[in-house]
Amino acid sequence: MTTELRKTNVTLNKVLSILLILLCTVSGRLKAKATTQIVVDARGRSVQIHCPIRRLVSLNEDSLEVIRILHAQNLVVGVDNRIPGRPFFWPVLKNRPTVGKWNEPSYERIAILHPDLVLSYGNRPGLELEKKLGPLGIQVLRLDFYKMLSMPREIKTLGMLLNREREAEIFLKWYHRKLDLIQDLIKKDPHQPRIYLESYSNYHALGPGSGGYEMGVLAGGQNIASHLSIPYPEVTPEWVLTRNPDVIIKTVSSMAAYRSGNPETLRKIRDRIIHRPGWRNIRAVKIGRVYVMESDICAGPSAIIGIAYMAKWFHPRQCSDLNPEEIHRQYLEQFQGVAYRGIYVYPNEH
């Protein structure tokens, strides 16, 4: 064997040894990542989740916004049927397979996609979701993301499961800075205005247990439905009139806020509220403090924007320098990766 051939063999042996070491290292890391995590879901249950999660199905936009915050859109293999209708807001996910309605998904469509995990709200769909998917080896995790008091914990939970703890931490630091700013401003006003928050359905208040209720509290309002025991109680026009709120906010879900450049639709909704029988005698109507807010900013992690608007409406003097539009711009550009645009509230007073 020549000297050159011996040198070649030695070099090859070194390369093979290095490759073997690298292979063992990578294999060890992959095995280490195959773990079972125990997390608390939106129903307060301890749930075992097998990781890593490489294929995700999301049944609602709130969880999708969190997934986008975590830079994990590449893991999404299925979405609810509203996503293709919002291509400007969901440019990356608009063509992903749909699995039906957020509250009535198609189990067959989900099964075809072979996801590692399905994300849903705490209460809807019903427990049939687990009963149908569990036997197929498909995990279900219920996280709401629309309740302000539990949302930070839920974002941390998903960040941990998807190995995106750093992304979760970056967003939550930003979120808490904005929330702390709002809290500091509203503390300067000893007066808490009486507020009536109405859900998407007419004459259904946002009561305790709803995300909108928590938003109103964090914005420094006194909800006239605070003594009611359910999240979306049906009320009467007379009930609202008797309680005479200082501020009225109607929430709507047009699914068109992001692409809209015209407030006319929201203006018409406000006009209908003002002209409800007898409501001209309500203080909020008399002094012009009736507002309409799109669902885009009153649910999910984007609700911090809705809280900023509410704080400005409830405490205009203390929050005169608060800029909800700038908070919204930062949220969309920094954490959602889309440009700021759209009409979300009416009237938009500064």
N, C-alpha and C positions, 0 to 999 in steps of 0.2 A: 504494500500500500504506500503510495507516494505521500510526501509531506503535505502537499496541497489537499489531497483527498482526506488525510487525517484531520486537517484544519476544518475542512467542509463538514465532516461528520461531527466534530466538536461543536461547531456553530449550530448545526441542525439540532443536536441534542439540547443545547442551551435554549434554543427557540421553543422546542417541544416542551421543555421543562417549564418555561415561563407560561406557555399557553395552558399547560395542565394546572399550574397554580392559579391562573386567572379563572379557568373554568370552575375549579373547586370553590374559589372565592365567590363568583357569581352565583353558583349553585347554592352555596350556603346562605347568601343574601336572599335569594328567592324563597328558600325554605323558611328563613326567619320571618319573611313578610306574610307567610301563610298562617294567619293567627285568627283567633276568635275574640271579638271585643264585646263586652257587655255594656249596653247604653240604655238610657232612659228615653222612652218615646213620648209623644204628645199626650198619651193617655196615662202617663205615669207608670208604665210597665217597664220592667227590666227585660231587654230583648238581646238575644245573642246574634251577632252579625259576623259571618265568616268573611275574612278579608284575604287577599286584596279584592277590591271591587274594580272590575275592568269594563263592565257593561251595565249601564243604568237606564231605567225607564222612569220618567218623571210624569206624574199625573196632573201637575198644575204649574202655573207660571211663577208662583212664589218660590217654589223649590228650584225652578230653572234659573231665576235671578241669583239665587244663592250659588248654584252650580257655576254660573258665569263669574260671580265674584271670586270663586275658588279656582278659576281658570281650568275647569274640568269639563268643558263642553265636548271634548273629544271622547269622553266616556259615554255620552248620551246616545242610545240606540233607538229610543222611542219617546214620543211626546203626546200630549193630549191634542184633541182635534182643533183647538183654537189657534195653535201655533202657525200653521200655514196661512191663516188669514191675517197675520201680522208680519209680513216678510221684511218690512223695513226695521222693525224692532228685533227680529230674530233672524238676521241674515245667514248665520251659520247653521241654524237648526230648522229653517223653514221647510227643508226637503226631507227631514228625517221621517221615518215611518210613524204614522199616527196609530194610537191604540184606543180610540174612542173618547168619550166624554170624561171629564175629570172625576165625576161622581158615578159614572156608569161605564167603566172601561170594558173593552173586549178582552176576555181572558185568553181567547184563542190567539188574538194578535200579539198579546204580550208573550205567550208561550213560544210563538214562532221566533221571537227575537232572542230567546235564551239569555235574559238579563241575569246578572248576579244579584241585583237589588232593584226593587220598585219603591219609589218614594210617593207617599200620599199624605193627605190631611189626616188629622187625628180621628175624626168621626165619619168622614165620608171619603170614599165609599165605605159601606158597612163591613163587618167582619167576614163577610163572604169572600173578600179579597184574599185573606190569609187561607181560608178553607179551600179555595180554588187553586191558589198558586203554591201553597206549601207542599202538597204531594208531588209537585213537579220539580221540587228542589229550588224554587224561586223565593228569595227572601223579600219580606216586606218591612219597611220602616216608616212609621207614621211620625212626621214632623210637620208642625203647622207653619212656622216661619211668619205668620201674620199677627201673632200676639206679642206685643212689645216686651212684656216682662219675661217671656221664655225664649224669645228669638235669639239673643246672644248665646245662650247655652246650646240651642239647637244648631246654630252656625258652627260653634266649636265642635259639636258632635260630628257633623258631616265632614268638617275639615279634617278631623282625626281619622275618620273611616276612609277618606279618599287620599290620605297622606298629603293634605294641603293645609297643615296647621299654620304655616307662615302666612298664607294668603288670608286665612280666617282672622288671624291676629291683626294684620294690616288694616283690614276693613273695620274690625271692631274698634280699633283705636280711633279711626276717623269717626265712626258712628258715635262713640261716647264723647268725643270732643264736641261734636255738634249738639248732642243732647245736653251735655253739661252747660254749654253756652246758653241754650234755650232756658234751662232751669235757673241759671243765674239771673237772667233777664226777668223772668216772670215772678221771681221771689221779691222783686222790687215793688210789685203791685199787691197791696193787701186785699184787693177786691177780686173775687172769683166770679165772673159772669155766669149766669144760669144759661145752660146751652141745651138745645134739642138737636141731636144728631139722628138723621134718618137714613136707614139702609137703602139698598137698591130698590126694595119693594116699598111702595107708598104706605105711609102710616105704620111702618115697622121701625121702632126705635133701635138704636144701638145701645144695648144694655150691658150689664156686667157679664163678663165672659167673652165679649166680642173684641176683636182687635181695635175697632173704631172707638169703643168705650175707653180702652187704655190710652189711645191717642189723645182723646179729649182731656183725660186726667193729667197726662204728661204735659199738655199744653196749658194747663192752669185753668180749666173750666169746671163748673159744677153741673154735672149731667142731671137733668130733671128725671131721668129714668133710673137713677142710681139705686132706688129702693126696690126695683123690680128684680125678679130672681132668674130671668132667662136672658140669653144674649140678644135675641131679636124679637122682643115682645110687640104684639100688634096693639096699637093704641087708636084712639078716636080723635077726630079734629077738635072736639070739645075738651078732651083731656089736655092737649097741647095748649089750647087757648086758656084754660084755667090756670095752668102753671106758668104762663106768660114769660117764656124765655127771652133773654137779652140777645142771644145769637142763635140762628138756625143754620145748620149745614146739611144739605142734601147730598148724599153720595150716589154716583151713577157709574155704570159700567158700559160704556159705548164701544169699547175695544178699538176706538179710532183716535184716541187722544194724541198718540205719538205722530200720526201723519196729518193731524188737523192743523189748519192755520186760521180757522174761523171760529170765533166764540159763539156764533149764532145759536147752535144747538143748546149749549149750556144756558144762554140767555133766555131761551124759550122755556126751559125747565124752571128757571128761577121765576119767571113771570107767572107760570102756572101755580107755583107755591104761594107767591104773594097774593094771588087772586083766589085762593081757596076760601070757601064760605066762612066768614067771620074772622079770618086771619088778619085782616087789616087792623084789628084791634090789639094784635100781639105787639109787644114792645119791639121785638127784633124787626118786624115789618115796618113799624112806624119810623124807626131810626135808620132803616136801610142796612141792617146787619144780617142779611140773608145771602148765603153763599152756596155755590155748587162745586163739588170736588169729584174729579175722576178717580176711578178705582186704581189707576196706575200709581197714585201716590198715597193711597190710604190702605194699602195691604202689603205685606212682605217687607223686605229690608228697605224698600223705597218709602215706607211710611214715615221715616224721619223727615222727609220733605213735607208730607201732609201735616206733621206735627208743627213744623216751622210756620206754615201758612196759618194754622189754627192759633198758634201763639201770637202771631201778628194781628189776627182778627180779634182775639180775646183781650189782648193787652197792647193796643196800638201805640201808646205813648212810650212804654218801656221797651217795646220791640221795634221802634221806628227804624233802627239801623240794621235790623235782621233782614237778610236777603235770601228768601226761600229759592228763588230762581238760581242763584249762584250755588247753593247747596245741591240743587237738582242737576245743574251742569256738572259739578264735580262727580256726583254719583254716576251719571250716565257715561261720562268720558273716562273716568278713572277706574270704575268698577264694573261697568257693563260693556265698555268698548264700542259704544255707539255715540253718534253726535247728539247734542242737545237740540231738541225741536219740540213742537207741539203746543196744544192748549189744554191746561189741566184744571184750572179754576176759573170761576166767574162770580162776581167781578174780580179782576186782579188789581187790587188797590195797593199802592206803595205808600 
